Amino acid sequence: MNWTLTWPVALLLAACSPALNWRSVPLDGAALIATLPCKPDHATRTVEMAGAPVELAMAGCEADNATFAVSSTALPDPARADTALAHWRAAVLARVGAVNLQSEQAFAPPGTLPLPSAVRLVAQGRRADGTPVTVQGVWFARAVGPQVRLYHAVVYTAKPRPDVADALFAGLSLQ
């Protein structure tokens, strides 16, 4: 084999690989497929939401100087869905000390509940180390039998990247 030609070709191919390698990722038990730009880690933890402990399933990864995450939980009391979404949103924004809400609009993909707290937003805050962070996130819910399933997808970046957030949010597919 001629290594003189192989190495330059290998380097050229490596340079052409995309920083964001989008792929479909099913969220276990969530009846949701997310399109993420990197291979995600998965985790589950118990959190309080709308006054009740729930199991929160998460998938997340980092690529191209951005952190991507998609989360879901089942809420046993459908009457608390809007309150739970509002609580979840406030917790995310508090975690980054968001002081500047740049935009907020309704977010209700087909098949979801038209709740006041189902929103898409962009906010500015600070990471734990003090560096600036832009939060681009969505929160929404849908009825699943006697329960309501709540969803959240978010992109954390140093500066707003609407193209990346648009791709993440457009790649959310309810099953």
C-alpha positions in Angstrom: 0.0 0.0 0.0 1.3 3.5 -0.8 1.1 5.4 2.5 2.3 8.6 0.8 -1.1 8.9 -0.9 -3.3 7.3 1.8 -2.5 9.8 4.6 -3.3 12.9 2.6 -6.6 11.3 1.5 -7.4 10.3 5.1 -6.7 13.9 6.4 -8.8 15.4 3.6 -11.8 13.1 4.5 -11.4 13.9 8.2 -11.5 17.7 7.4 -14.7 17.3 5.4 -16.6 15.4 8.2 -19.5 17.5 9.5 -19.3 19.0 13.0 -23.0 18.1 13.4 -23.8 14.5 12.5 -27.6 14.5 12.8 -29.2 11.1 13.7 -32.6 9.9 14.9 -32.6 9.0 18.6 -35.7 7.4 20.2 -36.3 8.4 23.8 -37.2 5.3 25.8 -40.8 5.3 27.0 -41.4 8.8 25.7 -43.0 8.0 22.3 -40.7 10.6 20.9 -37.9 10.5 18.3 -35.4 13.3 18.5 -32.9 14.2 15.8 -29.6 15.0 17.6 -26.3 16.0 16.0 -24.2 13.7 18.1 -24.4 10.3 19.9 -26.2 11.1 23.1 -25.7 9.9 26.7 -28.9 8.7 28.4 -29.9 9.1 32.0 -33.0 8.9 34.2 -33.5 10.6 37.6 -36.3 11.4 40.0 -37.2 15.1 40.2 -40.1 17.1 41.7 -42.5 18.5 39.1 -45.8 20.2 40.0 -45.5 18.9 43.6 -45.0 15.3 42.7 -41.9 13.1 42.2 -41.5 12.0 38.6 -39.0 10.0 36.6 -37.3 12.3 34.1 -35.6 10.6 31.1 -32.9 12.6 29.3 -30.7 12.2 26.3 -28.0 14.7 25.6 -24.7 15.4 23.9 -22.2 18.0 22.9 -21.1 19.0 19.4 -19.7 22.0 17.6 -19.5 24.0 20.9 -23.1 23.4 21.7 -24.9 21.2 24.3 -28.1 19.5 23.1 -30.6 17.8 25.5 -34.1 16.3 25.2 -36.1 15.3 28.2 -39.4 13.7 29.0 -41.6 12.7 31.9 -45.1 11.3 32.6 -47.2 13.4 34.8 -50.0 11.4 36.6 -52.3 14.5 37.1 -53.2 16.0 33.7 -54.7 19.0 35.4 -51.2 20.0 36.5 -49.6 19.9 33.1 -49.4 23.7 32.5 -48.1 24.3 36.0 -45.5 21.6 35.6 -44.3 23.1 32.2 -44.1 26.5 33.8 -42.1 25.1 36.8 -39.8 23.2 34.5 -39.1 26.3 32.4 -38.4 28.4 35.5 -36.0 25.8 36.8 -34.0 25.7 33.6 -33.8 29.5 33.4 -32.9 29.8 37.0 -30.1 27.2 36.6 -28.3 29.6 34.2 -29.4 32.8 35.9 -31.2 33.9 32.9 -31.8 37.7 33.1 -32.5 38.5 29.5 -35.5 36.8 27.8 -34.9 37.6 24.1 -38.0 36.0 22.7 -40.9 33.7 23.6 -43.7 32.3 21.5 -46.2 29.5 21.6 -44.9 26.1 20.7 -47.5 23.4 19.9 -46.4 20.7 17.4 -49.3 18.6 15.9 -50.8 16.3 18.5 -49.7 18.3 21.5 -51.8 20.3 24.0 -52.2 24.0 23.4 -51.1 25.1 26.9 -50.0 28.6 27.8 -46.7 27.2 29.1 -46.0 25.3 25.9 -43.4 27.7 24.5 -40.2 28.2 22.5 -37.8 30.8 23.9 -34.4 32.3 23.7 -32.7 33.6 26.8 -29.3 34.8 27.9 -27.6 33.7 31.1 -24.3 32.5 32.6 -22.8 29.1 33.0 -21.6 28.0 36.5 -18.1 29.2 35.5 -19.5 32.7 34.7 -19.2 32.5 30.9 -22.2 33.7 28.8 -24.7 31.1 27.6 -27.7 31.3 25.3 -30.6 29.0 26.0 -32.8 28.1 23.1 -35.5 25.8 24.4 -39.0 24.4 23.9 -41.5 22.9 26.4 -44.7 21.1 25.3 -47.1 18.3 26.4 -49.5 15.8 25.1 -52.1 13.5 26.5 -51.2 9.8 26.6 -54.0 7.7 28.0 -54.9 8.9 31.6 -51.5 10.8 31.9 -49.9 13.7 30.3 -46.3 13.4 28.9 -44.2 16.5 29.2 -41.3 17.3 26.9 -38.3 19.7 26.8 -35.6 20.2 24.2 -32.8 22.7 24.6 -29.6 23.9 23.0 -27.0 25.8 25.1 -24.5 27.9 23.1 -22.2 30.8 23.7 -24.1 32.9 21.2 -27.6 32.4 19.6 -27.6 29.8 16.9 -31.1 29.8 15.5 -30.2 27.4 12.7 -29.0 24.8 15.1 -32.0 25.2 17.4 -34.4 25.1 14.4 -32.9 21.8 13.3 -33.2 20.3 16.7 -36.8 21.4 17.2 -37.9 20.4 13.7 -36.4 17.0 14.3 -38.8 16.2 17.3 -41.2 13.6 16.1 -44.0 12.3 18.3 -44.8 8.6 17.8 
